[in-house]
Amino acid sequence: MKQLLLVRHAKSSWANPGQADFDRPLNERGHKDAPIMAKRVLERGITIDLIISSNAVRALTTATYFATENGIATTDIVQHDFLYHAPPERFAKAIVQIRDEINTAAIFAHNPGITDFVNQLTATQIDDMPTCAVFAISIHTTSWKNWATAKKEILLVEWPKQV
């Protein structure tokens, strides 16, 4: 059994209108929400073994909060430039690269691709993954290479404003 978390980056700052989208940092709310959501995932009994992130600043910063909460060194976060504004098929590309000894992986990315990918995974339809939303599934497989055809069950769908 494997577990996969899909996490949209936390709320980003638009304080500098001339700043490149890729370089936008988290705003105050994003810095508040990310550690809260990281703790909430742990409270639900989900411990992350591997973190994969878009290398955009806002996604990577969000991933760092989850890494810290799970005792993962920030230098161990796997960064993929192909996850920046990725269409759904790029998430699949990241998943099949996960080593089989990893039981729980989390991918940090952006809308609209992350919402589109989530909606392909199960019969659940989500209109829009809010910032810092976490969608977690269990995958009935022992190998990440077989994730696409394996049975999937929703474990968790949460975002900061729910509580």
C-alpha positions in Angstrom: 0.0 0.0 0.0 1.3 3.5 -0.9 0.0 6.9 0.0 0.2 10.0 -2.2 -0.5 13.6 -1.1 -1.1 16.3 -3.5 -0.6 19.8 -2.0 -1.3 23.1 -3.7 1.2 25.8 -2.6 0.2 28.1 0.2 -1.1 31.7 -0.5 1.5 33.7 -2.4 2.3 37.4 -2.3 1.4 39.8 -5.0 3.1 42.7 -3.2 5.6 43.2 -6.0 3.6 43.4 -9.3 6.8 43.4 -11.4 8.1 40.2 -9.9 8.2 37.1 -12.1 5.5 34.6 -11.3 8.1 31.9 -10.6 9.7 34.0 -7.9 6.6 35.0 -6.0 7.1 34.2 -2.2 4.4 33.2 0.2 2.5 36.0 1.9 1.8 36.3 5.6 -1.3 34.0 5.4 0.8 31.4 3.4 3.5 31.4 6.1 0.7 30.8 8.7 -1.3 28.2 6.8 1.6 25.9 5.6 2.8 24.8 9.0 -0.8 24.4 10.3 -1.6 22.1 7.3 1.7 20.2 7.8 0.7 19.5 11.5 -2.8 18.6 10.5 -1.6 15.9 8.1 0.5 14.4 10.9 -2.4 14.6 13.3 -4.4 12.5 10.8 -1.7 9.8 11.1 0.0 10.5 7.7 3.8 10.7 7.9 5.5 11.7 4.7 8.7 9.8 3.5 9.5 11.8 0.4 8.7 15.4 -0.7 8.6 16.3 -4.4 8.1 20.0 -5.4 7.9 22.4 -8.2 11.0 24.5 -8.0 8.9 27.7 -8.0 9.5 29.7 -4.8 6.0 29.5 -3.4 5.7 25.7 -3.9 9.2 25.0 -2.5 8.6 27.2 0.5 5.3 25.3 1.3 7.1 22.0 0.8 9.8 23.1 3.3 7.2 23.6 6.0 6.0 20.0 5.5 9.6 18.7 5.3 10.4 20.3 8.6 7.3 18.9 10.3 8.2 15.4 9.0 11.9 15.5 9.9 13.0 15.6 6.3 16.0 17.8 5.5 15.1 20.6 3.1 18.1 19.4 1.0 16.3 16.1 0.5 13.3 17.8 -1.2 13.2 16.5 -4.8 12.7 19.5 -7.1 11.3 19.3 -10.6 11.0 22.2 -12.9 8.5 20.3 -15.0 6.0 20.6 -12.1 5.8 24.4 -12.5 2.3 25.0 -13.9 2.2 21.3 -14.8 -0.6 19.6 -16.8 -1.8 16.3 -15.2 0.5 14.0 -17.2 3.6 15.6 -15.6 2.4 14.5 -12.1 2.4 10.9 -13.5 6.0 11.5 -14.7 7.0 12.4 -11.1 5.2 9.5 -9.5 6.8 6.7 -11.6 10.2 8.0 -10.5 9.5 7.4 -6.8 11.6 4.5 -5.4 9.5 1.6 -4.2 10.9 1.7 -0.6 9.0 5.1 -0.2 5.6 4.5 1.2 4.2 8.0 1.4 5.1 10.8 -1.0 3.8 14.3 -1.3 3.9 16.4 -4.4 3.7 20.3 -4.2 2.5 22.1 -7.2 0.2 24.7 -8.8 -3.3 25.2 -10.2 -4.9 24.5 -12.5 -2.9 21.3 -13.1 -3.0 20.0 -9.5 -6.9 20.3 -9.5 -7.1 18.6 -12.9 -4.8 15.8 -11.7 -6.8 15.2 -8.5 -10.0 15.0 -10.5 -8.5 12.3 -12.7 -7.5 10.1 -9.7 -10.9 9.3 -8.2 -14.6 9.8 -8.9 -14.5 12.9 -6.6 -14.7 16.2 -8.4 -13.1 19.3 -6.9 -13.8 22.6 -8.6 -10.7 24.2 -7.4 -8.0 23.1 -4.9 -7.7 26.1 -2.6 -4.2 27.3 -1.6 -2.5 24.9 0.8 -5.1 22.3 0.2 -4.1 18.7 0.8 -5.6 15.8 -1.2 -4.4 12.3 0.0 -5.1 8.9 -1.4 -4.1 5.4 -0.6 -2.9 3.3 -3.6 -3.3 -0.5 -3.5 0.1 -1.3 -4.9 3.6 -2.2 -3.8 5.3 -0.4 -6.7 4.9 3.3 -7.7 5.3 2.2 -11.4 1.8 0.5 -11.1 0.1 3.5 -9.4 -2.1 4.4 -12.4 -3.9 1.1 -12.7 -4.1 0.4 -9.0 -7.2 0.9 -6.9 -7.2 4.2 -5.1 -9.1 5.4 -2.0 -9.4 9.0 -0.6 -7.7 9.4 2.7 -7.9 13.1 3.3 -9.2 16.3 1.6 -8.5 19.4 3.7 -7.6 23.0 3.3 -6.8 25.8 5.9 -10.2 27.5 6.0 -12.1 24.3 6.7 -11.4 24.4 10.4 
